């Protein structure tokens, strides 16, 4: 089970390097290596984040009746409760006060407070969030800040040693060690765009939004989740590579959100069997095979064809279809993407211009008054669920609308209506004809549930 955490944390991981720090000496004068010099410089850049949000309490309708409360002498109760969430973040710009963290750490927060290593506390401003990559940027107005510089996360290697520093379970700052276990982890269902760094450095509840750094104190990733059956550490943790986070951060600072473009292709991993079927040289055993191309899309206009095998995109080797989706998903509308492909055994170069994503949606009130306020759309090319999940995606839910009242949220995917699978918006009409009551099967993140609407 993949778990995220929103608990107070200071976290980062460090790859062992020859110049980790100046050797110390033991009582006999023998030189001993130490990470302390690097940690003393890096830890002030990792901050604690505390958020609070107000949530309306769903009462029995009778309790909202003043005559009922008066008759039974029931005191008036507050209609809202305050939820608190704790996590961490990394200062990435000391002059402007920008802090990089996870979206789920500050999601739906009414107030965000940041506590620095030196004890100073500030109220932070939300700059922007991107739920699809779980990246968020907040800002504080403070001086004498320490920021971490960026490394190139494409250059880290499996086997690099790692050290984790955090505040697991509120015990206080703790140091653990391990290695980088794997790179390019995807298909975990944590985010829409996944390219995780995996580590076995001990990570526990209390680490979300923390930093992953090399031994020089350079940022290589942002911690986001662990794999655990019990909620505790079992040696499988995941971090967002800083190259991905940095691309998202740039758009969040400039626009407050990520404007994603689309290429208009669907692809699958190149397997040994497919390579043999396409008569591919054994040296080219990795890539992504284009399985479909949307009409009038950027891919079609560029000359790409079904059956082309993408082996490189913007200078980066392609090992899977997820690589292509991640690269395209992080490009701005109008940017070019350069491909190296194999077609009929010959290598070719192609260039496409990422186009604006256009999604046609309808208001749920068209089908049911209880769905009013929900903007419902097909899962179209360019959406992170495209080709992975069949259903209808909710693009937005108006606050206070009937759809919000039944518990629907932006990003939910309706996979069936009245036990009938839905792939197109028109499928809802056919399903509704069977019954006035609506039984929706809704997927949200890694979970799924039913919603009954009378």
Number of C-alpha atoms within 10 A of each C-alpha: 11 16 19 24 23 23 25 26 31 31 34 34 34 30 25 20 14 9 13 20 17 15 14 11 12 9 6 6 8 9 12 11 13 15 18 12 14 19 18 10 14 23 22 18 23 29 29 26 30 24 22 18 17 15 12 10 12 9 10 8 7 10 14 13 10 13 12 12 14 11 8 8 10 12 10 11 10 8 12 12 11 11 12 17 19 23 29 32 32 31 27 22 17 18 14 14 19 24 27 25 30 30 21 22 28 30 16 13 17 14 16 23 18 24 18 18 16 9 10 9 16 16 17 22 15 19 18 21 26 21 17 17 23 24 26 29 29 25 22 20 14 13 10 8 18 21 23 22 16 17 19 13 21 14 7 16 15 13 14 17 21 25 25 26 27 30 24 22 14 13 9 13 12 14 17 15 18 20 22 23 20 16 19 17 15 18 14 15 13 20 19 20 26 25 21 26 27 25 29 23 26 25 31 26 23 25 33 33 42 31 38 31 28 26 24 22 25 22 27 31 29 32 30 29 25 29 20 17 11 9 15 16 17 16 18 18 25 29 27 29 26 24 17 23 23 16 14 25 27 14 20 21 18 11 12 17 18 23 17 18 24 25 26 21 25 20 23 17 20 24 15 14 10 13 18 13 9 18 11 18 11 10 6 14 18 21 26 26 27 20 14 15 19 14 11 9 20 22 23 17 14 13 10 21 16 15 16 22 31 30 24 21 20 15 11 15 16 23 18 21 19 22 23 26 21 18 16 22 25 19 22 19 17 13 12 15 17 15 23 21 22 21 17 12 14 9 13 12 12 15 18 20 21 23 21 17 17 11 14 11 17 17 19 22 16 12 15 19 15 19 22 20 23 26 20 27 23 24 25 19 21 23 21 19 18 16 15 10 14 18 26 26 28 23 19 20 25 14 12 9 16 20 25 19 16 13 9 22 19 16 18 20 27 28 20 22 25 20 12 17 18 21 19 15 20 11 16 22 15 14 19 17 10 12 11 12 14 20 19 20 20 21 19 14 13 12 8 13 10 14 15 12 15 11
